[in-house]
Amino acid sequence: MKITIFGAGAIGGYLGLRLVQAGADVAFITRGPHLDAMRENGITLISGGKRETVKVSCFTAQDASGSSDYIVVTLKAHSLPSAAPEIARLMGPETSLVLGVNGIPYWYFHGLDCAWRDRTVGSVDPDGVLWRTLPPSRVIGCVLYPAAEVIEPGVIEHTYGNRFSLGEPDGSKSARVQALSKQLILAGLKAPIRSDLRDELWLKLWGNLCLNPLSVLTTSTLDRLAGEPDLRDIARTMMREAQVVAESLGVKFAVDLERRIDGALEVGAHKTSMLQDIQRGRPIEIDALLGAVIELGGLTGHEMPMCRAILALTRECARRAGCYPG
């Protein structure tokens, strides 16, 4: 099986290394010092107290060539539109796109039995560029659970989690998703196939849509955001607003709201990815995690006042830090 990891940073690098160890033919696409270090030394993974280094094939997006069975995209959501032409260039006639991108995906309404079937989501796909360039019919959805960080070029520290939930937008258990699941399981990863991946997508997003922006506004870690009563109450209000929207679109939550917040509390003094990004001067994916949720709230007739307030504050905070346009 030939797999391309497009955006081989922390999560992509972790996934790709495990696939290489399982015998898959993997090409890693990344850039900058991380690429230089990988070319010279391979990828080093620190996980579970063990340090291991694997030599890999790595390229820039411009010098990569050929087509793969699967292109696994692990970019931040805001990076996807600019990368789409390069991703499309690498697609062969049978290539499947595995989109491990956080938040509401551009393909969300593809084939969905609702009033907005096949509608684009403007917050993450302005002008429908992604929909046209990376056709949703090629997409396998993926919800990522590992926590990992590039601690220096070429070196990835994996903290927890090894689940990559997979699902076809139409809920089928196609041959392509089954083959990919088997390959990931062979690599020692959890790769369940979900008949309705949107439920799981929302379950992860449910916490991220509030805890990530709140971490930016407060610089607090998850233990405080989920444990301090006043902060927890803000998160709870945002989650209730989002739950109404999700359920109006047919989503079923597998756990209740308090248990979902408690899950974040158990992670401990962990900085969210959004807080890490803004502290490093990187763009934040607020539109995919919260802006798109509010857009869906508008479609379904829900006001979401707390979510709107937190979105406005977070965008302004990010603008002042040079991490959001405008």
Residue pairs with C-beta under 8 A, 6 or more apart in sequence:
1 24
1 25
1 69
1 70
1 179
1 183
2 24
2 25
2 26
2 27
2 68
2 69
2 70
3 16
3 19
3 24
3 25
3 26
3 27
3 68
3 69
3 70
3 71
3 72
3 183
4 26
4 27
4 28
4 29
4 64
4 68
4 70
4 71
4 72
4 90
5 12
5 13
5 15
5 16
5 26
5 27
5 28
5 29
5 72
5 74
6 12
6 29
6 61
6 71
6 72
6 73
6 74
6 75
6 83
6 86
6 87
6 90
7 29
7 30
7 73
7 74
7 75
7 79
7 83
8 16
8 28
8 29
8 30
8 34
8 38
8 58
8 74
9 30
9 34
9 74
9 150
10 148
10 149
10 150
10 156
11 74
11 100
11 144
11 146
11 148
12 28
12 30
12 72
12 74
12 100
13 28
13 30
13 38
13 43
13 45
13 148
13 150
13 156
14 45
14 47
14 146
14 148
14 156
14 158
15 72
15 74
15 146
15 164
15 189
16 26
16 28
16 43
16 56
16 72
17 43
17 45
17 54
17 56
17 156
18 187
18 188
18 189
19 26
19 183
19 184
19 187
20 26
20 54
20 56
21 54
21 187
21 188
22 183
22 186
22 187
22 188
23 186
24 183
24 187
26 56
26 57
27 57
27 58
27 59
27 64
27 66
27 68
28 38
28 43
28 56
28 57
28 58
28 59
29 58
29 59
29 60
29 61
29 64
30 38
30 58
30 60
31 60
31 61
32 153
33 153
34 150
34 153
34 154
35 58
35 59
35 60
36 153
37 152
37 153
37 154
37 155
38 56
38 58
38 153
38 154
39 58
40 154
41 53
41 154
42 53
42 54
42 55
42 56
42 154
43 53
43 54
43 56
43 154
43 155
43 156
44 51
44 52
44 53
44 154
44 155
44 156
45 51
45 52
45 53
45 54
45 156
45 158
46 151
46 155
46 156
46 157
46 158
47 157
47 158
48 158
61 83
61 86
62 86
64 90
65 90
66 90
67 90
67 91
67 92
67 93
67 94
67 95
68 90
68 92
68 95
69 94
69 95
69 96
69 179
70 95
70 96
70 97
70 98
70 140
70 176
70 180
71 87
71 90
71 91
71 95
71 96
71 97
71 98
72 98
72 100
72 142
73 80
73 83
73 87
73 97
73 98
73 99
73 100
73 101
74 100
74 101
74 144
75 83
75 101
76 101
76 102
76 277
76 283
76 285
77 101
77 102
77 103
77 124
77 285
77 287
77 288
77 289
78 283
78 284
78 285
78 287
78 288
79 283
80 101
80 106
80 124
80 130
81 125
81 126
81 129
81 130
84 129
84 130
84 133
84 134
85 133
87 97
87 133
87 134
88 133
88 134
91 97
91 138
95 138
96 138
96 139
96 140
96 176
96 180
97 134
97 138
97 139
97 140
98 139
98 140
98 142
98 166
98 180
99 105
99 107
99 139
99 140
99 141
99 142
100 142
100 143
100 144
100 164
101 288
102 144
102 204
102 205
102 208
102 273
102 285
102 288
102 289
103 124
103 205
103 208
103 209
103 285
103 287
103 288
103 289
103 292
104 121
104 123
104 124
104 201
104 205
104 288
104 292
104 293
104 295
104 296
105 121
105 124
105 139
105 141
105 201
105 288
106 120
106 121
106 124
106 125
106 130
106 131
106 134
106 136
107 131
107 136
107 139
107 141
107 169
108 121
108 198
109 116
109 117
109 118
109 119
109 120
109 121
110 118
110 136
110 137
110 139
110 169
111 117
111 118
111 136
111 169
111 170
112 118
112 169
112 198
112 249
113 250
114 249
114 250
116 299
120 128
120 130
120 131
121 292
121 295
121 296
122 295
123 287
123 288
123 291
123 292
123 294
123 295
124 130
124 287
124 288
124 291
124 292
125 131
136 169
139 169
140 166
140 167
140 168
140 176
140 177
140 180
141 166
141 167
141 168
141 169
141 197
141 198
141 201
142 164
142 165
142 166
142 167
143 164
143 165
143 167
143 197
143 200
143 201
143 204
144 164
145 161
145 162
145 163
145 164
145 165
145 204
146 158
146 159
146 160
146 161
146 162
146 163
146 164
147 158
147 159
147 160
147 161
147 270
148 156
148 157
148 158
148 159
149 156
149 157
149 159
149 276
150 156
151 157
159 270
160 267
162 188
162 189
162 190
163 189
163 190
163 191
163 192
164 184
164 189
164 190
164 191
165 191
165 192
165 194
165 197
165 200
166 177
166 180
166 181
166 184
166 191
166 192
166 193
166 194
166 197
167 177
167 193
167 194
167 195
167 196
167 197
167 198
167 200
168 174
168 177
168 197
169 197
171 195
171 196
171 197
173 193
173 195
177 193
178 193
180 191
181 191
181 192
181 193
184 190
184 191
185 191
194 200
196 252
198 249
198 250
198 251
199 251
199 252
199 253
199 254
200 254
202 242
202 246
202 251
202 253
203 253
203 254
203 255
203 260
205 242
205 289
205 293
206 239
206 242
206 243
206 246
206 253
206 257
206 260
207 235
207 239
207 260
207 261
207 263
207 264
208 272
208 289
209 238
209 239
209 242
209 289
209 290
209 293
209 307
210 234
210 235
210 238
210 239
210 242
210 307
210 310
211 222
211 225
211 226
211 235
211 264
211 272
212 272
212 273
212 274
212 275
212 286
212 289
212 290
213 274
213 286
213 289
213 290
213 310
213 311
213 313
213 314
214 220
214 225
214 231
214 234
214 235
214 310
215 221
215 222
215 225
215 271
215 272
215 274
215 275
216 272
216 274
216 275
216 278
216 284
216 314
216 317
216 318
217 310
217 313
217 314
217 317
218 224
218 225
218 231
219 275
219 279
220 228
220 231
221 268
221 269
221 270
221 271
222 264
222 265
222 267
222 268
222 269
222 270
222 271
222 272
223 265
223 267
223 268
223 269
223 270
224 231
224 269
225 231
225 232
225 235
225 264
226 232
226 235
226 261
226 262
226 264
226 265
227 265
232 261
234 306
234 310
235 261
236 257
236 258
236 261
237 306
238 306
238 307
238 310
239 257
239 260
239 261
240 257
241 297
241 302
241 304
241 305
241 306
241 307
242 293
242 297
242 304
242 307
243 253
243 257
244 302
245 293
245 296
245 297
245 300
245 302
245 304
246 253
247 253
248 300
248 302
249 296
249 300
253 260
255 263
271 279
274 284
274 285
274 286
274 289
277 283
277 284
277 285
277 323
278 284
278 317
278 318
278 321
278 323
281 321
281 322
281 323
282 323
283 318
283 323
283 324
284 314
284 318
284 323
284 324
286 311
286 314
286 315
286 318
286 324
290 307
290 310
290 311
290 314
291 311
293 304
293 307
294 304
294 307
294 308
294 311
297 303
297 304
297 307
315 324
315 326
318 324
319 325
319 326
